[in-house]
């Protein structure tokens, strides 16, 4: 790769003028205000603009919450077939076709009706050791979920069920339940991929006895729970519309795909040697060839960009009756939860780390919170789990959270946890949520015991 001839002097002057133009305008405005002593009018205008901005934000928040309150949801249990012969690629196709609901919304829809993009929750739950798969979806999308699931897994069973979280009424000193929970975030920027089923060779459909399925540790742990214990994991997703500030611009923004390219360039920089004009071996106007040392992570980052991205939040909870929720049992299970996603980690790429844990050091600092406060945090997380809350949070959570209220204010006011979302593509989501094959012999994983024939097409409706 040869380095091209540098820009002309006129180009350099033009670019400098463009960068300095906003500052020149600001200096001119400052001079006019100083010359004609117009500061009072400016302060009044600035105050009006600030109040108008706050009023606009409150209005948009109100109409969106009103729109969200009108969405009806249904919880669908997916009972996998007895013999899962397809790789997680089938689940990737289901996630892509059934759950990626991206659409353009006009100003009337977004800022008058409060319309938002739908979000979905992919869940695995252990109820007294019995493992179940769930999808929570708006009712209007239910038929699409069912048809796409049957398209990939014809022998599966899809049925509407009551929300299993309602069996745990609340976590308080007076209730019968206690619990511990946490959320997960990525170790590195979201352009870096996690380890997926393709890295484990499941895309090649190996023989059952040779399969290494990364979801096995989750199913095994969930299946090991006793009567009176429950463990839940939810992966809440919506099509990604995250934007990032474009460096070098005033108001420029770009999406997660372009952000991944920025991260790729940053990763590539240490492995690239560039010889600018004027150094030994280069002519006065041209550079020389720059050898590039490729990093294997670059290919994985490129492949992540090639698939649909979902803004994602991950939350896990362990709840149990108080007579079972002993310190030893809680410690063992919370340790298992902390390591529940370790198999998706790649030191040169990405992985998960827990945060927002409902425990004594939840607010940091040097003071451990009381047992009553810990239970209050666990009850909050129970409610957030039940509401599948990651997007469009209530105003109180946005204002009174740990992101803005640092210790000791967060401890004094019992600030809310600040959830984090990140972008995972369909391949990564299918790795974390798919039906395990027969190599996983967990008797408490509910399956269809006998193969069911497809219904005849001429059934009366």
C-alpha positions as CSV (number, residue, x, y, z in Angstrom):
1,X,0.0,0.0,0.0
2,X,1.6,3.3,-1.1
3,X,0.9,6.5,0.7
4,X,-0.7,9.1,-1.6
5,X,0.6,12.7,-2.2
6,X,-0.3,15.1,0.6
7,X,-2.9,17.8,0.4
8,X,-2.1,21.2,-1.2
9,X,-1.6,24.3,0.8
10,X,-5.0,25.7,-0.4
11,X,-6.7,22.6,0.9
12,X,-5.1,23.0,4.3
13,X,-6.1,26.6,4.5
14,X,-9.7,25.7,3.5
15,X,-10.0,23.0,6.1
16,X,-8.6,25.3,8.8
17,X,-11.1,28.0,7.8
18,X,-14.0,25.5,8.1
19,X,-12.9,24.4,11.6
20,X,-12.4,28.0,12.8
21,X,-15.7,29.4,11.2
22,X,-17.9,28.5,14.3
23,X,-15.4,30.1,16.6
24,X,-15.3,33.2,14.5
25,X,-19.1,33.4,14.6
26,X,-19.1,33.0,18.4
27,X,-16.4,35.8,18.7
28,X,-18.6,38.1,16.6
29,X,-21.7,37.4,18.7
30,X,-19.7,38.0,21.9
31,X,-18.4,41.4,20.5
32,X,-21.9,42.5,19.5
33,X,-23.3,41.7,23.0
34,X,-20.4,43.5,24.6
35,X,-20.6,46.5,22.3
36,X,-24.4,47.1,22.7
37,X,-24.7,45.7,26.3
38,X,-27.4,43.2,25.4
39,X,-26.7,40.6,28.1
40,X,-30.1,40.8,29.8
41,X,-31.9,39.8,26.6
42,X,-29.5,37.0,26.0
43,X,-30.0,35.6,29.5
44,X,-33.8,35.8,29.1
45,X,-33.5,34.0,25.7
46,X,-31.2,31.3,27.1
47,X,-33.6,30.7,30.0
48,X,-36.6,30.4,27.7
49,X,-34.7,27.9,25.5
50,X,-33.7,25.9,28.5
51,X,-37.2,25.7,29.9
52,X,-38.5,24.9,26.5
53,X,-36.0,22.0,26.1
54,X,-37.0,20.6,29.5
55,X,-40.7,20.9,28.7
56,X,-40.1,19.1,25.4
57,X,-38.3,16.3,27.0
58,X,-41.0,15.8,29.6
59,X,-43.7,15.8,26.9
60,X,-41.9,13.2,24.8
61,X,-41.4,11.0,28.0
62,X,-45.1,11.3,28.9
63,X,-46.5,10.4,25.5
64,X,-44.1,7.5,25.2
65,X,-45.0,6.1,28.6
66,X,-48.7,6.5,27.7
67,X,-48.1,4.6,24.4
68,X,-46.2,1.8,26.2
69,X,-48.9,1.4,28.8
70,X,-51.3,0.5,26.0
71,X,-49.2,-2.4,24.7
72,X,-50.5,-5.8,25.6
73,X,-47.9,-8.5,26.2
74,X,-48.1,-12.3,26.2
75,X,-45.6,-14.8,27.6
76,X,-45.1,-17.8,25.2
77,X,-43.4,-21.0,26.5
78,X,-41.4,-22.8,23.8
79,X,-41.2,-26.5,24.5
80,X,-38.3,-27.8,22.4
81,X,-38.7,-31.1,20.5
82,X,-37.3,-34.3,21.8
83,X,-34.5,-34.4,19.2
84,X,-33.0,-31.1,18.3
85,X,-31.1,-31.9,15.2
86,X,-30.5,-28.4,13.9
87,X,-27.7,-26.1,14.9
88,X,-28.2,-22.7,16.6
89,X,-28.2,-21.3,13.0
90,X,-31.9,-22.2,13.0
91,X,-32.5,-20.0,16.1
92,X,-30.5,-17.2,14.5
93,X,-32.9,-17.3,11.6
94,X,-35.9,-17.2,14.0
95,X,-34.4,-14.2,15.8
96,X,-33.7,-12.4,12.5
97,X,-37.1,-13.0,10.9
98,X,-39.4,-12.8,14.0
99,X,-37.8,-10.2,16.3
100,X,-36.2,-7.5,14.1
101,X,-39.0,-5.0,13.8
102,X,-37.3,-1.9,12.4
103,X,-39.4,0.8,10.8
104,X,-39.3,4.5,10.0
105,X,-41.5,6.5,12.3
106,X,-42.7,9.9,11.2
107,X,-42.8,13.0,13.4
108,X,-46.5,12.5,14.2
109,X,-46.0,8.9,15.3
110,X,-42.9,9.6,17.4
111,X,-43.6,13.0,18.9
112,X,-47.4,13.2,19.1
113,X,-48.5,9.6,19.5
114,X,-45.4,8.5,21.4
115,X,-44.8,5.4,19.2
116,X,-41.8,3.3,20.1
117,X,-40.2,0.2,18.6
118,X,-41.3,-3.1,20.2
119,X,-38.9,-5.0,22.4
120,X,-38.9,-8.7,23.2
121,X,-37.5,-10.8,26.0
122,X,-35.8,-14.2,25.4
123,X,-35.8,-16.0,28.7
124,X,-34.7,-19.2,30.4
125,X,-36.2,-20.0,33.8
126,X,-35.8,-22.8,36.3
127,X,-38.8,-23.4,38.5
128,X,-38.0,-25.9,41.3
129,X,-35.3,-27.3,39.0
130,X,-37.6,-27.6,35.9
131,X,-36.0,-25.6,33.0
132,X,-38.3,-23.7,30.6
133,X,-37.8,-21.5,27.5
134,X,-39.9,-18.4,27.1
135,X,-40.4,-15.5,24.7
136,X,-42.3,-12.4,25.9
137,X,-43.8,-10.5,23.0
138,X,-46.5,-7.9,22.2
139,X,-49.8,-9.8,21.5
140,X,-50.0,-8.3,18.0
141,X,-46.7,-10.1,17.1
142,X,-47.7,-13.5,18.6
143,X,-48.7,-15.1,15.3
144,X,-45.5,-14.2,13.7
145,X,-43.5,-15.6,16.6
146,X,-45.4,-18.9,16.4
147,X,-45.1,-19.3,12.6
148,X,-41.4,-18.5,12.6
149,X,-40.7,-20.8,15.5
150,X,-42.6,-23.7,13.7
151,X,-40.7,-22.8,10.5
152,X,-37.4,-23.6,12.2
153,X,-38.5,-26.2,14.7
154,X,-41.7,-27.9,13.4
155,X,-41.8,-30.4,16.3
156,X,-41.7,-27.7,19.0
157,X,-44.7,-26.6,21.0
158,X,-45.6,-23.0,21.5
159,X,-48.2,-22.1,24.2
160,X,-49.3,-19.0,26.1
161,X,-48.7,-19.3,29.8
162,X,-49.0,-17.1,32.9
163,X,-46.0,-15.0,33.9
164,X,-43.9,-17.2,36.2
165,X,-42.5,-14.2,38.0
166,X,-45.9,-13.5,39.5
167,X,-45.5,-16.5,41.8
168,X,-42.9,-14.4,43.8
169,X,-45.1,-11.6,45.2
170,X,-42.3,-9.5,46.6
171,X,-39.0,-9.6,48.5
172,X,-39.4,-7.9,51.8
173,X,-38.6,-8.7,55.5
174,X,-42.3,-9.8,55.8
175,X,-42.6,-11.9,52.7
176,X,-41.8,-15.6,52.1
177,X,-39.1,-15.0,49.5
178,X,-35.6,-13.7,49.3
179,X,-33.4,-13.2,46.3
180,X,-30.2,-12.0,44.6
181,X,-29.8,-10.6,41.2
182,X,-27.4,-8.8,38.9
183,X,-27.1,-7.4,35.4
184,X,-24.3,-8.0,32.8
185,X,-22.4,-5.6,30.5
186,X,-19.7,-6.1,28.0
187,X,-16.0,-6.0,28.9
188,X,-15.0,-4.1,25.8
189,X,-16.7,-1.9,23.2
190,X,-19.6,-3.6,21.4
191,X,-17.8,-3.8,18.1
192,X,-15.8,-6.7,19.6
193,X,-17.8,-9.9,19.4
194,X,-18.3,-12.6,22.1
195,X,-17.5,-16.2,21.5
196,X,-20.4,-17.7,19.4
197,X,-21.6,-21.1,18.4
198,X,-19.6,-20.9,15.2
199,X,-16.4,-20.6,17.3
200,X,-17.5,-23.9,19.0
201,X,-18.0,-25.6,15.6
202,X,-21.8,-26.0,15.9
203,X,-22.4,-24.5,12.5
204,X,-20.8,-27.6,11.0
205,X,-23.4,-29.9,12.6
206,X,-21.0,-32.3,14.2
207,X,-22.2,-35.7,15.5
208,X,-24.0,-35.4,18.8
209,X,-21.3,-37.0,20.9
210,X,-18.7,-34.4,19.6
211,X,-20.8,-31.3,20.2
212,X,-19.6,-28.7,22.7
213,X,-22.6,-26.5,23.4
214,X,-21.9,-23.1,25.2
215,X,-25.5,-23.1,26.6
216,X,-24.9,-26.3,28.5
217,X,-23.5,-24.6,31.7
218,X,-26.6,-22.5,32.0
219,X,-29.0,-25.4,31.6
220,X,-27.0,-27.6,33.9
221,X,-27.0,-25.0,36.7
222,X,-30.7,-24.2,36.3
223,X,-31.5,-27.9,36.3
224,X,-29.6,-28.4,39.6
225,X,-31.9,-26.2,41.7
226,X,-34.0,-27.7,44.4
227,X,-37.7,-27.4,45.2
228,X,-38.4,-23.9,46.5
229,X,-35.7,-22.3,44.4
230,X,-35.9,-20.5,41.1
231,X,-33.4,-18.9,38.7
232,X,-34.3,-16.7,35.8
233,X,-32.3,-15.2,32.9
234,X,-33.7,-12.6,30.5
235,X,-32.2,-11.2,27.3
236,X,-34.3,-8.1,26.4
237,X,-33.8,-7.0,22.8
238,X,-34.9,-4.4,20.3
239,X,-33.5,-3.4,16.9
240,X,-30.5,-1.2,17.5
241,X,-30.9,2.5,16.9
242,X,-28.0,3.6,19.1
243,X,-26.0,6.5,17.7
244,X,-22.5,7.7,18.5
245,X,-20.8,11.0,18.2
246,X,-18.6,11.4,15.2
247,X,-15.3,12.8,16.2
248,X,-14.2,15.9,14.3
249,X,-17.7,17.1,13.7
250,X,-20.1,19.3,15.7
251,X,-23.3,17.4,15.3
252,X,-22.3,14.3,13.3
253,X,-23.6,10.9,14.4
254,X,-23.1,7.3,13.2
255,X,-24.6,3.9,14.0
256,X,-23.1,0.8,15.7
257,X,-21.7,-0.5,12.4
258,X,-19.7,2.6,11.7
259,X,-18.6,2.6,15.4
260,X,-17.3,-0.9,14.9
261,X,-15.2,0.3,12.0
262,X,-13.8,3.0,14.2
263,X,-12.9,0.4,16.8
264,X,-11.4,-1.7,14.1
265,X,-9.1,1.1,12.9
266,X,-8.0,1.7,16.5
267,X,-7.2,-2.0,16.9
268,X,-5.3,-2.1,13.6
269,X,-3.2,1.0,14.3
270,X,-0.5,-0.7,16.6
271,X,0.0,-3.4,13.9
272,X,0.5,-1.0,11.0
273,X,3.8,0.8,10.2
274,X,3.3,4.0,8.1
275,X,6.2,5.9,6.5
276,X,5.3,9.5,5.8
277,X,7.0,11.5,3.0
278,X,10.3,12.9,4.0
279,X,11.6,9.9,6.0
280,X,14.4,7.7,4.8
281,X,13.4,5.6,1.9
282,X,10.6,7.9,0.7
283,X,10.6,10.4,-2.1
284,X,9.7,14.1,-1.4
285,X,6.1,13.6,-2.6
286,X,5.3,9.9,-2.0
287,X,5.5,7.4,0.8
288,X,6.6,3.8,0.8
289,X,4.7,0.6,1.3
290,X,3.4,0.0,4.8
291,X,3.4,-3.6,6.0
292,X,0.3,-4.6,8.0
293,X,0.2,-7.3,10.6
294,X,-3.3,-8.7,10.8
295,X,-5.0,-9.4,14.1
296,X,-7.4,-12.4,14.0
297,X,-9.9,-10.4,16.0
298,X,-10.4,-8.1,13.0
299,X,-12.1,-10.8,10.9
300,X,-14.5,-11.5,13.7
301,X,-15.3,-7.8,14.1
302,X,-16.0,-7.6,10.4
303,X,-18.3,-10.6,10.5
304,X,-20.3,-9.2,13.5
305,X,-21.1,-6.1,11.4
306,X,-22.5,-8.3,8.6
307,X,-25.5,-9.4,10.7
308,X,-28.4,-7.6,12.1
309,X,-27.7,-5.9,15.4
310,X,-30.0,-5.7,18.5
311,X,-29.7,-3.4,21.4
312,X,-29.6,-5.8,24.3
313,X,-29.9,-5.9,28.1
314,X,-29.1,-9.0,30.2
315,X,-30.4,-9.7,33.7
316,X,-30.3,-12.8,36.0
317,X,-32.1,-13.5,39.3
318,X,-32.1,-16.2,41.9
319,X,-35.0,-16.4,44.3
320,X,-35.9,-18.9,46.9
321,X,-38.1,-19.4,50.0
322,X,-36.5,-17.9,53.0
323,X,-36.0,-21.2,54.7
324,X,-33.9,-22.3,51.7
325,X,-32.2,-19.0,51.1
326,X,-29.4,-19.7,53.6
327,X,-26.1,-17.8,53.5
328,X,-24.2,-20.8,52.1
329,X,-26.9,-21.6,49.5
330,X,-27.1,-18.0,48.4
331,X,-23.3,-17.6,48.1
332,X,-23.0,-20.8,46.0
333,X,-25.7,-19.9,43.6
334,X,-24.7,-16.2,43.3
335,X,-21.2,-17.5,42.5
336,X,-22.6,-19.8,39.8
337,X,-24.6,-16.8,38.4
338,X,-21.5,-14.7,38.3
339,X,-19.8,-17.3,36.1
340,X,-22.9,-18.2,34.1
341,X,-21.7,-16.4,30.9
342,X,-18.0,-17.1,31.2
343,X,-18.0,-19.5,28.2
344,X,-18.8,-16.6,25.9
345,X,-15.6,-14.7,26.8
346,X,-12.6,-14.4,24.5
347,X,-9.7,-12.4,26.0
348,X,-8.7,-11.0,22.6
349,X,-12.3,-10.1,21.7
350,X,-15.2,-9.6,24.2
351,X,-17.1,-11.1,27.1
352,X,-19.5,-10.3,29.9
353,X,-19.0,-9.0,33.4
354,X,-21.6,-8.7,36.1
355,X,-22.6,-5.4,37.8
356,X,-25.5,-3.9,39.7
357,X,-25.5,-6.9,42.1
358,X,-28.0,-6.7,44.9
359,X,-25.6,-7.2,47.8
360,X,-24.0,-5.3,50.7
361,X,-21.5,-3.4,48.5
362,X,-24.1,-2.4,45.9
363,X,-23.4,1.3,46.4
364,X,-19.6,1.0,46.9
365,X,-17.8,3.3,49.3
366,X,-16.7,2.2,52.8
367,X,-20.2,1.5,54.3
368,X,-22.0,-1.8,53.8
369,X,-25.7,-1.4,53.4
370,X,-28.2,-3.1,55.8
371,X,-29.9,-6.4,55.1
372,X,-33.2,-4.5,54.8
373,X,-31.7,-2.3,52.1
374,X,-30.3,-5.3,50.2
375,X,-33.8,-6.8,50.2
376,X,-35.2,-3.5,48.9
377,X,-32.7,-3.6,46.0
378,X,-33.6,-7.2,45.3
379,X,-37.3,-6.3,45.2
380,X,-36.5,-3.5,42.8
381,X,-34.7,-5.9,40.5
382,X,-37.6,-8.3,40.8
383,X,-40.0,-5.6,39.6
384,X,-37.6,-4.6,36.8
385,X,-37.3,-8.2,35.7
386,X,-41.1,-8.6,35.8
387,X,-41.5,-5.5,33.6
388,X,-38.6,-6.5,31.3
389,X,-37.3,-3.0,31.9
390,X,-34.3,-1.9,30.0
391,X,-35.7,0.6,27.5
392,X,-37.8,3.7,28.1
393,X,-37.3,3.7,31.9
394,X,-39.5,5.7,34.2
395,X,-38.4,9.3,34.9
396,X,-37.5,8.5,38.6
397,X,-35.0,5.9,37.5
398,X,-33.4,8.2,34.9
399,X,-32.9,11.0,37.4
400,X,-32.2,9.2,40.7
401,X,-29.6,6.6,39.7
402,X,-26.0,5.8,40.4
403,X,-24.9,7.2,37.1
404,X,-25.5,10.7,38.3
405,X,-25.6,10.3,42.1
406,X,-22.2,9.2,43.3
407,X,-21.4,7.8,46.7
408,X,-22.3,8.8,49.4
409,X,-25.4,10.5,47.8
410,X,-26.3,7.2,46.1
411,X,-26.3,5.5,49.5
412,X,-28.2,8.2,51.3
413,X,-31.0,8.4,48.7
414,X,-30.9,4.7,47.8
415,X,-30.4,5.5,44.1
416,X,-31.6,3.2,41.4
417,X,-29.2,1.1,39.4
418,X,-28.1,2.4,36.1
419,X,-28.7,-0.4,33.5
420,X,-26.5,-0.6,30.5
421,X,-27.5,-1.9,27.0
422,X,-25.2,-2.9,24.2
423,X,-25.4,-4.3,20.7
424,X,-25.3,-8.0,20.0
425,X,-26.0,-9.4,16.6
426,X,-28.4,-12.3,15.7
427,X,-25.6,-14.8,15.8
428,X,-24.5,-13.8,19.3
429,X,-28.1,-13.9,20.6
430,X,-28.7,-17.3,19.1
431,X,-25.6,-18.5,20.9
432,X,-27.0,-17.4,24.3
433,X,-30.6,-18.6,23.7
434,X,-31.2,-21.8,21.7
435,X,-32.3,-25.3,22.4
436,X,-29.6,-27.7,23.4
437,X,-29.1,-31.0,21.6
438,X,-29.5,-34.5,23.0
439,X,-25.9,-34.5,24.2
440,X,-27.2,-32.5,27.2
441,X,-28.9,-35.1,29.3
442,X,-30.8,-32.9,31.8
443,X,-33.9,-34.7,32.9
444,X,-35.5,-31.5,34.2
445,X,-35.4,-29.8,30.8
446,X,-38.9,-30.1,29.5
447,X,-39.1,-31.5,25.9
448,X,-41.7,-32.9,23.6
449,X,-41.6,-36.6,24.4
450,X,-43.0,-37.8,21.2
451,X,-42.8,-36.5,17.7
452,X,-45.9,-34.7,16.6
453,X,-47.1,-34.8,13.0
454,X,-47.9,-31.5,11.3
455,X,-51.6,-30.5,11.3
456,X,-53.4,-31.0,8.0
457,X,-53.8,-27.8,6.0
458,X,-57.6,-28.2,5.6
459,X,-58.5,-27.9,9.2
460,X,-61.6,-25.6,9.8
461,X,-60.8,-22.2,11.3
